[in-house]
Amino acid sequence: MIPSKESVKLFCNIPIFEYPLTLNADNSCGDFFKIDKIIGKFIYSEDIEYDNIIDIVVSSFSEEEKSTKLRKKVNTNVLIISDLSSLSGSSDKVREFEKCLTKFSLNVYIFGAELNNQSCNASQLGTYLLQIIPQERCFSLDRSNDLVKYFMAPVVRAINSKINFEIDRDCFIPLQGYVNHVRISDKFSIKKIIEQESSKLLKKGYMYKNDEGEKIEFDYVIDAHRYGNQLIPFNFFDQPFHSIELDEKSLKLLQFAPRNDIDICYLEPPIYHYFIDKSDYDLGKRGEELIKGMIERDVVAIGSRTLSKNSKPKLVVIFPAISKSTSEPILITFISVFKESLKFSKFPLGEKVIESLTTREVALMDSYVDMMTLESHDNRYKPENTVDPFYQNKLSIILEKATRENIYDKSYIENILNLDSEKIEKCKNIEKKISDHYNL
């Protein structure tokens, strides 16, 4: 059993760790650290008492965390490493801990003194504690060393370090970016590995067959989509008209906006800190003046960021700031939760009382929508998943063909299919020479 690559709250009353710690489990690192190495990574406090591990868990959540967890009903996973024979106190302490488990939705995993052994020497308090924790979440103390060695603190690293902030077609600022906040999901799981289970990874594959059950090669398959009662083919002849040039890594300015107009409730991580790349003095100076000007006018920049050629552009809000450590002008970017344009969205001005539809009317409406909706087994082509301009263009081509509104010239296709007699004779002569030369 190994922990997955997730994070937990870790508590320990064995003098190894400081409490509480949030660690990132990484089972790909092998023997990441032993007990003697972990002491150098985390500050150890000699004030830790051996009999108050339960109090530590209960009191570790700040008031902010408590209110958040109560409001959002978020499950928190807790890993306790403890010599249960050293626990002391009354059963009231365990009952208080049990209320905390329910109130804050805590999933507790315990590594204690030989829990799987019938000769367990756990204290009375430790015995009470084991009665409220599911058996599948209790492990012996010797197993903890095998599992805890996979835990390591998350490391902030540079991602896509070089990028240009494009102000205009002929004006840009070179930046060097770092991810400031690492997204951590507060989950923990232990995977059970069966000895007979094969470690071979299987991949899902697709195969087309005709009515007789014979396999059809992919080269003979034409992509088609149903629109109403029509089947709209989409083949290689349509490729030149729907394909678009995807952006490389870029950060483009869309517009400036007053800082007060931006509601931080609609911003989300990951948060990037961009420093000015000063390898070019003139460009670096231009960037510093721009950031200082944004600070003086109390404005932010709204832009479009693409991290790679295959990624979708995202709407970002760029805040100007001064680094506390280096006193340099920097740009801080947040991702906007509005991933799609609101340009064509309509919002009701007020509530209207509408009579409920009958079951027959709802069924009739659903059937009508089903008949007129463009369907595909590939979810990327569905309307709610066509944020990518590549698929937006593809969808528009299919709709144009369905409504007979094709706007492109098909004459070149007709020329390919209807060659003149002179070209046909030349092709036959070339084919005959090749056949005679190689005795085909």
Beta strands, then each sheet from edge to edge (+ up, - down):
strand 1: 2-3
strand 2: 7-12
strand 3: 21-25
strand 4: 76-81
strand 5: 106-112
strand 6: 138-140
strand 7: 151-152
strand 8: 162-168
strand 9: 171-179
strand 10: 190-191
strand 11: 208-209
strand 12: 215-216
strand 13: 223-227
strand 14: 230-234
strand 15: 250-258
strand 16: 267-276
strand 17: 299-306
strand 18: 314-322
strand 19: 329-336
sheet 1: 1+ 10-
sheet 2: 6+ 5+ 4+ 2+ 3- 7+
sheet 3: 8+ 9- 16+ 19- 18+ 17- 15+ 8+
sheet 4: 11+ 12-
sheet 5: 13+ 14-
end
